[in-house]
Amino acid sequence: MFASKFGIRTFIAVTHDFVAVAVAWWLAYLFCFNFEVPSASLAIAQEILPWIVFVQAGIFLWMGLYRGLWRYASLPDLKRIFVAVLIGTSAVLQLLWFMDRLANIPGAVILLAPLLLLLIMGGSRLIYRAWKERRLYSLESYEAKLVLVLGAGSTAVNLVKVLAGSRDWHVVGMLDDDPRKLGTRLQGVRVLGTINELPQWIHKLNVEHVIIAVPSDSHRIHRQALEMCSEIGVKAMTVPSYVDLISGKMTVSQIREIQLDDLLGRDPVVLDDDGLHGLLTGKVVLVTGAGGSIGSELCRQLIAFEPDRIVFLELNEFALYTIQEEFLPRFPKISMSFVIGDIKDHARMVQLFTQFRPSVVFHAAAYKHVPLMEQENGCQALLNNVLGTYLLAQVAVDFGVEKFVLISTDKAVNPVSIMGASKRLAEMVCQALQQSQLKSEQTDSNRPNHRTCFVMVRFGNVLGSTGSVIPKFREQIAKGGPITVTHPEMTRYFMSIPEAAQLVLQAGLMGGTKGGGEIFVLDMGDPVKIVDLANDLIHLSGLGEEDIRIVFTGLRPGEKLHEELWAASENTLPTPHQKLRIAQAREVDEQWLSDLISWLSKVTVSSDHEVRSQLAKWVPEYTNKEIE
């Protein structure tokens, strides 16, 4: 019954200590009389021993000695045992005095008994802990992953501390380039050498995993470690990014595989949180294309600013269902509406704006796959990306939306594809609507001052977005190759989806300082060769170039060898944010917009060839490669 109430381990521990009290006093008598106890003293010892055990054990229970586990016995546990033995011995002496037996007990026994009891109780716990840990290691070392940690800073130390209690990982050493840390021990783990010495330590220690624990500004180390590990056939992993750590989204213990984002070398985005709270908190925000890569990430970023409601507008039913399944359980306190709709359906847009009255619109819906839009679907690209943007933007103006943010692309700069030209036309449509509002304010002083501010944001490719090369490359690697790359010199600008979404929010906040209609260009860093991206993915998969071939297939319809962020005719202006610049693009007027909409109404009966031949009239910088 005692065992069932307190647990078998507690029962064994209590029984051990009961026996320890009896053994300690018995040994004290043996030592005192040199193992020849007189019969008189033996009779007294047998008389008082049950009382001593009862009193001393009662003190142990009262002081809670059995709340912890012996496996984790430590110095505080030894202190509690010492105090319990001391108090128990005092109680025993008082009991013996009360029983008139204290004078019959030798002083050496009274002195030795508590010392022996302390030795037995404390020693047995420490011996058990040492045996348990050695036994666990010997049994589990075959399953635990031996790992080297790169870095010896605070993140690495915290990681080692967390992994010390893990059965899955066993840290055998740390590597760091700081000469002051070489040879030191951190959390019991030695800093063995520098990061350049990684290959030799991997071979020496028979390690199969490397964890990079330098989350801030670590892209150089990530790439260096990845290349070395790939050559040796060892798996490289890392801890969460600095942004995830400080935001509380993830902890150091959540080890993950290295991702392409880690190799880009992008600095964290610094947002104007106060300004964005003023723009978004308590407001209704509508996001078109909410089921897509950028649209869905925008919604994730919006959550932090506590809007009154987020309206997810999406044409694709399955994409909308997927995003609904993600958001509803994760953010139950945010009001959300998931609506199906086509931005070209004017009546549906009016209905939605009437129902929800959005204050801010992020327009991410677009047809964006260049080769697909270039062949057989050119008219649809124009109707969706241009006419759809116009209809949506006009409804936004009519309903007094505060901010309308258009997601554009670097393919709109000197476009050679219908898709790129359509996105440049969408920019120009928003510029024309902005100019129309400004002109109306100047000519009509009685017009209500609820001008919609239009903001356009241009950026390049985002890693892992729908239809991008990354998912395609991963699929090809999974099949054993080859990876198909169009041209060995092809480059693109890349950034992560979260970074792009954060900068879109920041640009949306900053737009309007010069009257609206600004085109913000994101700092995309240096262009990346697609072939280098393919090689990085091969390495991230734990393979080498000899395992997966790369085949060059030639440029596809509508593709450029190198993308641009602004045209030669465009000047750029700096902004207070280091990752945003403003492109001063050619502007258009109301008449141009009227003529464009009239032309678009006839596009539905035009062939893609006719569309290409007329695009240069509307986008002078467009180059029709088909007729060259």
C-alpha positions in Angstrom: 0.0 0.0 0.0 2.9 2.4 0.9 4.6 1.5 -2.4 1.4 2.1 -4.5 0.8 5.4 -2.8 4.3 6.9 -3.1 5.7 4.9 -6.0 8.1 2.0 -6.1 11.1 4.2 -6.5 10.2 6.3 -3.4 9.4 3.1 -1.5 12.8 1.7 -2.3 14.5 5.0 -1.3 12.7 5.2 2.0 13.4 1.6 2.8 17.1 2.2 2.0 17.3 5.1 4.4 15.5 3.2 7.2 18.1 0.4 6.8 20.9 3.0 6.6 19.9 4.4 10.0 20.1 0.9 11.6 23.4 0.1 9.8 25.0 3.4 10.8 24.2 2.9 14.5 25.2 -0.8 14.4 28.5 0.1 12.7 29.1 2.8 15.2 28.8 0.2 18.1 31.2 -2.2 16.2 33.8 0.5 15.6 33.5 1.8 19.2 34.1 -1.6 20.7 36.5 -2.9 18.0 33.9 -5.4 16.7 33.5 -7.0 20.2 30.3 -5.4 21.7 29.7 -6.3 25.4 26.4 -8.1 26.0 25.1 -5.2 28.2 25.7 -2.7 25.5 24.4 -5.0 22.9 21.1 -5.4 24.8 20.7 -1.6 25.1 21.5 -1.2 21.4 18.8 -3.7 20.4 16.3 -1.9 22.7 16.9 1.6 21.4 17.5 0.9 17.7 13.8 0.6 16.6 13.1 4.0 18.3 16.1 5.6 16.6 15.1 4.3 13.2 11.5 5.5 13.8 12.5 9.1 14.9 15.3 9.5 12.3 13.1 8.3 9.4 10.2 10.5 10.5 12.5 13.5 10.3 13.6 12.4 6.7 9.9 12.2 5.6 9.1 15.5 7.3 11.9 17.3 5.5 10.9 16.0 2.1 14.1 14.1 1.2 12.1 11.9 -1.3 10.8 14.6 -3.6 13.7 14.3 -6.0 15.3 11.5 -8.0 18.6 9.9 -7.1 19.7 10.1 -10.7 19.8 13.9 -10.3 21.4 14.0 -6.8 23.4 17.2 -6.4 25.0 19.4 -3.8 21.7 20.9 -2.6 20.5 17.3 -2.0 23.6 16.6 0.2 22.9 19.7 2.2 19.3 18.6 2.9 20.6 15.2 4.0 23.2 16.8 6.3 20.5 19.0 7.9 18.1 16.1 8.2 20.7 13.9 9.9 21.7 16.7 12.2 18.1 17.4 13.3 17.3 13.7 13.5 20.3 13.1 15.7 19.2 15.9 18.0 15.8 14.4 18.2 17.2 10.9 18.9 19.4 12.3 21.8 16.4 14.0 23.3 14.4 10.7 23.1 17.2 8.7 24.7 17.5 11.3 27.5 13.7 11.0 28.0 14.0 7.1 28.1 16.9 7.5 30.6 19.2 5.6 28.2 21.5 8.4 27.1 24.1 7.7 29.9 24.4 4.1 28.8 25.5 5.0 25.3 29.2 5.6 24.6 30.1 9.1 23.4 32.0 7.6 20.4 28.8 5.9 19.2 26.9 9.2 19.4 29.6 10.9 17.4 30.2 8.1 14.8 26.5 7.2 14.1 25.5 10.5 12.4 28.8 10.6 10.4 28.3 7.1 9.2 24.7 7.8 8.3 25.6 10.9 6.3 28.3 8.9 4.5 25.9 6.0 3.7 23.0 8.2 2.5 25.0 10.7 0.5 27.5 8.2 -0.9 24.8 5.8 -2.1 23.0 8.6 -3.9 26.1 9.9 -5.7 27.2 6.3 -6.5 23.8 5.6 -8.0 23.9 8.8 -10.1 27.3 8.0 -11.4 26.3 4.5 -12.3 23.0 5.6 -13.8 24.7 8.2 -16.1 27.4 5.8 -17.1 24.8 3.1 -17.8 22.6 5.4 -19.8 25.5 6.6 -21.8 26.8 3.1 -22.5 23.3 1.9 -23.6 22.3 5.0 -25.5 25.6 6.1 -27.0 24.9 3.8 -29.9 21.6 5.6 -30.6 22.7 9.2 -29.7 24.2 11.3 -32.5 27.7 12.4 -31.9 27.9 16.0 -32.8 30.4 18.9 -33.1 29.2 22.4 -32.4 30.5 25.2 -34.4 30.8 28.4 -32.3 31.5 29.0 -28.6 29.4 32.1 -28.0 26.3 32.4 -25.9 24.1 30.6 -28.4 26.5 27.7 -28.6 26.8 27.5 -24.8 23.0 27.5 -24.4 22.8 24.8 -27.0 25.3 22.6 -25.3 23.5 23.1 -22.0 20.2 22.0 -23.6 21.7 19.0 -25.4 23.4 17.8 -22.1 20.0 16.4 -21.1 19.1 15.0 -24.5 19.2 11.3 -25.4 19.4 12.1 -29.1 22.6 14.2 -29.2 26.0 13.9 -27.5 28.3 16.9 -27.9 31.9 15.7 -28.2 33.5 19.1 -28.8 33.2 22.7 -30.0 35.1 24.7 -32.6 35.6 28.5 -32.6 37.9 30.9 -34.3 38.4 33.0 -31.2 42.0 32.1 -30.0 41.0 33.1 -26.4 38.5 30.2 -26.2 40.7 27.4 -27.6 41.3 24.7 -25.0 38.7 26.1 -22.6 35.7 24.1 -21.3 32.2 25.5 -21.7 29.4 23.5 -19.9 31.9 20.7 -19.6 32.6 20.6 -23.4 36.1 21.5 -24.6 36.7 24.0 -27.4 39.0 21.7 -29.5 40.1 24.0 -32.3 39.2 26.4 -35.1 36.4 26.0 -37.7 38.9 25.4 -40.4 40.0 22.3 -38.6 36.5 20.8 -38.8 37.4 18.0 -41.3 40.2 16.6 -39.1 38.1 16.7 -35.9 35.3 14.9 -37.8 37.6 12.1 -38.8 39.3 12.0 -35.4 36.1 11.8 -33.4 34.0 9.8 -35.9 31.3 12.5 -35.9 28.4 12.3 -38.3 26.6 15.6 -37.5 27.7 19.2 -37.2 25.5 21.9 -35.6 26.2 25.5 -36.4 25.4 27.6 -33.4 26.2 31.1 -34.6 22.8 32.5 -35.8 23.8 36.1 -36.1 25.6 37.1 -39.3 26.6 33.6 -39.9 26.1 33.0 -43.7 29.9 32.7 -44.3 30.3 30.1 -41.6 27.1 28.3 -42.9 28.5 28.1 -46.4 32.0 27.2 -45.3 30.7 24.4 -43.0 28.3 23.1 -45.6 31.0 22.8 -48.2 33.4 21.0 -45.8 30.6 18.7 -44.5 29.5 17.9 -48.1 33.0 16.9 -49.1 33.3 14.5 -46.1 29.7 13.2 -46.2 28.7 14.7 -42.8 25.3 16.3 -42.2 25.4 20.0 -41.3 22.6 21.5 -39.2 22.0 24.8 -37.5 19.9 26.5 -34.8 17.0 28.9 -35.5 17.8 32.3 -37.0 18.4 35.4 -34.8 15.0 36.8 -35.7 13.2 33.6 -34.6 15.2 33.5 -31.4 14.4 37.0 -30.3 10.8 36.8 -31.4 10.3 33.8 -29.2 9.0 31.7 -32.2 11.7 29.1 -31.7 14.3 28.1 -29.1 17.9 27.1 -29.4 17.0 23.4 -28.9 15.0 23.3 -32.1 17.8 22.2 -34.3 17.1 22.3 -38.0 18.8 21.5 -41.3 20.6 24.4 -43.1 18.3 26.1 -45.5 19.0 28.3 -48.6 18.0 31.4 -46.5 21.1 30.7 -44.3 23.4 31.0 -47.3 22.1 34.2 -48.7 23.7 36.4 -46.1 20.7 38.7 -45.7 20.6 40.9 -42.6 17.4 40.9 -40.5 14.8 43.5 -41.5 14.2 46.3 -39.0 10.6 47.3 -39.1 9.0 50.5 -37.9 6.7 48.7 -35.5 5.1 51.8 -34.1 4.3 53.2 -37.5 2.9 49.8 -38.7 0.7 49.6 -35.6 -0.7 52.9 -36.6 -1.3 51.7 -40.1 -2.7 48.3 -39.3 -3.9 47.9 -35.7 -7.6 47.9 -35.4 -8.1 48.2 -39.2 -9.7 45.9 -41.7 -7.0 44.6 -44.1 -7.7 42.9 -47.4 -5.1 40.7 -49.0 -5.6 39.4 -52.6 -3.9 36.2 -53.6 -3.9 35.3 -49.9 -3.3 31.6 -50.7 -0.1 32.3 -52.6 3.5 32.4 -51.3 3.7 36.2 -50.8 0.0 36.7 -49.9 0.0 34.1 -47.2 3.2 35.3 -45.7 1.9 38.9 -45.7 -1.1 37.6 -43.6 1.3 35.9 -41.2 3.2 39.1 -40.7 0.0 41.1 -40.3 -1.1 39.0 -37.3 1.6 40.7 -35.2 0.0 44.1 -35.6 -3.5 43.0 -34.4 -5.7 44.2 -37.2 -9.5 44.3 -36.6 -10.0 41.8 -39.4 -8.0 40.1 -42.2 -9.9 39.4 -45.4 -8.3 36.6 -47.3 -9.3 37.0 -51.0 -8.4 34.1 -53.2 -9.6 32.6 -56.5 -8.2 29.2 -56.0 -10.5 27.2 -53.7 -7.9 24.7 -52.5 -5.3 27.4 -51.7 -7.9 29.3 -49.7 -9.0 26.1 -47.8 -5.3 25.4 -47.1 -4.6 28.8 -45.6 -7.9 28.7 -43.6 -6.8 25.4 -42.1 -3.5 27.0 -41.1 -4.7 30.3 -39.7 -8.0 29.5 -37.8 -6.4 27.2 -35.2 -3.2 29.3 -34.8 -4.8 32.7 -34.3 -8.3 32.3 -32.8 -8.3 35.8 -31.4 -8.0 37.5 -34.8 -11.2 38.0 -36.8 -10.8 36.5 -40.3 -12.9 36.1 -43.4 -12.0 33.7 -46.2 -13.6 34.7 -49.5 -13.5 33.3 -53.0 -13.4 36.0 -55.7 -12.0 37.1 -59.0 -10.5 40.6 -59.0 -11.8 41.0 -62.6 -15.4 40.5 -61.2 -16.3 44.1 -60.5 -19.7 43.2 -58.9 -18.0 40.8 -56.5 -15.4 43.3 -55.5 -18.0 46.0 -54.8 -19.9 43.4 -52.7 -16.8 42.6 -50.6 -15.8 46.3 -50.1 -19.3 47.1 -49.1 -19.4 44.3 -46.6 -15.9 44.6 -45.0 -14.9 48.3 -45.7 -11.1 47.6 -45.8 -8.8 50.4 -44.9 -5.7 48.8 -46.4 -5.3 46.5 -49.4 -2.3 44.4 -50.3 -2.7 43.3 -53.9 -0.6 40.1 -54.4 -2.9 38.3 -56.8 -1.3 37.8 -60.2 -0.4 35.4 -62.9 3.4 35.4 -62.6 4.9 32.3 -64.3 6.8 33.8 -67.2 7.0 30.9 -69.8 3.4 29.8 -69.1 2.1 33.3 -69.6 4.2 33.7 -72.7 2.7 30.9 -74.6 -1.1 30.5 -75.1 -2.0 32.6 -72.1 -0.8 36.2 -72.9 -4.2 37.6 -73.1 -5.1 36.2 -69.7 -2.0 37.6 -68.2 -3.0 41.1 -69.3 -6.6 40.7 -68.2 -5.7 39.5 -64.8 -2.6 41.5 -64.0 -3.7 44.8 -65.6 -7.5 45.0 -66.0 -7.9 43.1 -62.7 -5.6 45.5 -60.9 -7.5 48.5 -62.5 -10.9 47.2 -61.4 -9.8 46.4 -57.9 -7.9 49.7 -57.5 -10.9 51.7 -58.8 -13.2 50.1 -56.3 -10.6 50.9 -53.6 -10.7 54.5 -54.6 -14.5 54.6 -54.6 -14.6 53.2 -51.1 -12.0 55.5 -49.7 -9.3 52.8 -48.9 -6.3 54.5 -47.1 -3.5 52.4 -48.7 -3.4 50.2 -51.8 -0.1 48.3 -52.0 0.7 46.6 -55.3 3.1 43.7 -55.3 5.2 44.1 -58.5 8.3 42.4 -59.8 11.8 43.1 -61.2 10.5 41.5 -64.4 8.6 44.8 -65.0 11.9 46.5 -65.6 12.8 46.6 -69.4 10.4 43.6 -69.9 10.8 41.0 -72.6 7.8 38.9 -71.5 4.1 39.5 -71.5 4.1 38.8 -67.8 6.8 41.4 -67.1 5.0 44.0 -69.3 1.7 43.3 -67.6 3.2 44.0 -64.2 4.7 47.3 -65.5 1.3 48.2 -66.9 -0.2 47.5 -63.4 2.3 49.9 -61.9 1.4 52.5 -64.5 -2.4 52.0 -63.8 -1.8 52.7 -60.1 0.3 55.8 -61.0 -2.5 57.1 -63.3 -5.2 56.6 -60.6 -3.0 58.4 -58.1 -2.5 61.3 -60.5 -6.2 61.4 -61.2 -7.0 61.8 -57.5 -4.5 64.6 -57.1 -5.9 66.4 -60.1 -9.5 66.1 -58.8 -8.4 67.5 -55.5 -6.8 70.5 -57.2 -9.8 71.2 -59.5 -12.6 70.5 -56.9 -12.0 72.1 -53.5 -15.3 70.6 -52.2 -14.1 67.0 -52.9 -13.9 65.0 -49.6 -10.3 64.4 -48.6 -10.1 60.6 -48.6 -7.5 60.1 -51.3 -6.3 56.5 -51.7 -2.5 56.3 -51.5 -1.1 53.9 -54.0 2.2 52.1 -53.3 4.1 49.8 -55.7 6.8 47.4 -54.5 9.3 45.8 -56.8 11.4 42.8 -55.9 13.0 39.7 -57.4 12.5 36.0 -56.8 11.7 34.7 -53.4 13.1 31.4 -52.2 10.6 28.5 -52.3 7.7 30.5 -53.8 5.1 28.7 -55.9 6.4 28.0 -59.4 10.0 29.0 -58.5 13.1 26.9 -59.4 13.7 25.8 -55.8 10.8 23.3 -55.5 11.6 22.0 -59.0 15.2 21.5 -58.2 14.3 19.6 -55.0 12.0 17.4 -56.9 14.7 16.6 -59.5 17.2 15.8 -56.7 14.7 13.5 -55.0 14.4 11.6 -58.3 18.2 11.3 -58.6 18.7 14.1 -61.1 19.5 15.6 -63.4 18.9 19.2 -62.4 17.9 21.3 -65.4 19.2 24.9 -65.6 18.5 27.1 -68.6 21.9 28.8 -68.9 25.2 28.6 -67.0 25.4 32.4 -66.7 21.7 33.0 -65.8 21.4 35.1 -62.6 18.4 36.1 -60.4 17.9 38.3 -57.3 16.7 36.2 -54.4 15.3 36.9 -50.9 13.4 34.9 -48.4 9.6 35.0 -48.4 9.4 36.5 -44.8 11.9 39.2 -45.7 10.0 40.2 -48.8 6.7 40.3 -46.9 8.2 42.4 -44.1 9.6 44.9 -46.6 6.3 45.1 -48.4 4.7 46.1 -45.1 7.4 48.7 -44.5 7.0 50.1 -48.0 3.3 50.3 -47.5 3.8 52.4 -44.4 6.3 54.7 -46.0 4.3 55.2 -49.2 2.5 58.5 -49.5 5.1 60.8 -48.1 5.6 62.3 -51.5 1.9 62.3 -52.4 1.5 58.6 -53.3 2.2 56.6 -56.4 5.8 55.8 -55.4 7.5 52.6 -56.7 9.6 51.1 -53.9 12.5 48.9 -55.0 13.7 46.4 -52.4 17.4 45.9 -51.8 17.9 42.4 -53.3 21.7 42.3 -52.6 23.9 40.7 -55.2 22.4 38.5 -58.0 22.8 34.8 -57.6 23.8 32.4 -60.4 21.1 29.8 -60.8 23.7 27.1 -61.3 25.3 28.0 -57.9 21.8 27.7 -56.4 21.5 24.3 -57.9 24.9 23.3 -56.4 23.9 24.6 -53.0 20.7 22.5 -53.0 22.8 19.4 -54.0 25.1 20.1 -51.0 22.1 20.7 -48.7 20.8 17.3 -49.7 24.1 15.7 -48.5 25.1 14.9 -52.1 27.9 16.1 -54.4 28.1 17.1 -58.1 29.2 13.6 -59.0 25.8 12.3 -57.6 23.5 14.8 -59.3 24.2 16.1 -62.8 23.3 19.6 -64.0 22.0 19.9 -67.5 21.7 23.2 -69.4 18.5 23.4 -71.5 18.6 26.9 -72.9 16.4 30.0 -72.2 12.7 29.5 -72.1 10.2 31.9 -73.8 10.1 35.3 -72.2 13.2 34.7 -70.0 16.1 37.2 -69.6 19.6 36.1 -68.8 19.8 38.8 -66.1 17.0 40.7 -64.3 17.2 44.4 -63.4 15.6 46.3 -60.5 15.2 49.6 -62.3 15.5 50.8 -65.9 18.3 52.9 -67.2 15.8 55.8 -67.6 14.7 55.6 -64.0 16.5 57.5 -61.2 16.3 56.1 -57.7 16.0 58.0 -54.4 17.1 56.8 -51.0 14.6 56.4 -48.2 15.0 56.3 -44.4 15.1 52.5 -44.6 18.3 51.1 -45.8 16.6 48.3 -47.7 14.2 50.4 -49.7 14.7 52.9 -52.5 12.2 54.8 -54.7 12.3 54.4 -58.5 11.3 57.6 -60.3 9.5 55.9 -63.3 7.8 57.5 -66.2 4.3 58.6 -65.3 1.1 58.5 -67.3 -2.1 60.5 -67.3 -5.9 59.9 -67.3 -6.2 59.9 -71.0 -3.5 57.2 -71.3 -5.4 55.1 -68.7 -8.7 55.5 -70.5 -7.2 54.4 -73.8 -5.5 51.4 -72.1 -8.7 50.2 -70.6 -10.4 50.6 -74.0 -7.7 48.5 -75.6 -7.9 45.8 -72.9 -11.6 45.4 -73.5 -10.7 44.1 -77.0 -7.8 41.9 -75.9 -10.0 39.0 -75.2 -10.5 38.4 -78.9 -6.8 39.0 -79.7 -4.1 36.4 -80.2 -0.9 36.3 -78.2 0.9 37.4 -81.3 -1.3 40.5 -81.7 -0.9 41.3 -78.0 2.9 41.2 -78.3 2.9 43.4 -81.4 0.9 46.1 -79.6 2.5 46.0 -76.1 5.3 48.3 -77.0 2.8 51.1 -77.6 1.8 50.9 -74.0 5.1 50.0 -72.5 7.9 51.6 -74.6 10.6 49.8 -72.8 9.1 46.4 -73.7 11.1 44.3 -76.1 9.2 41.9 -78.3 11.7 39.0 -78.8 9.2 37.2 -81.0 9.5 39.8 -83.8 13.3 40.5 -83.4 
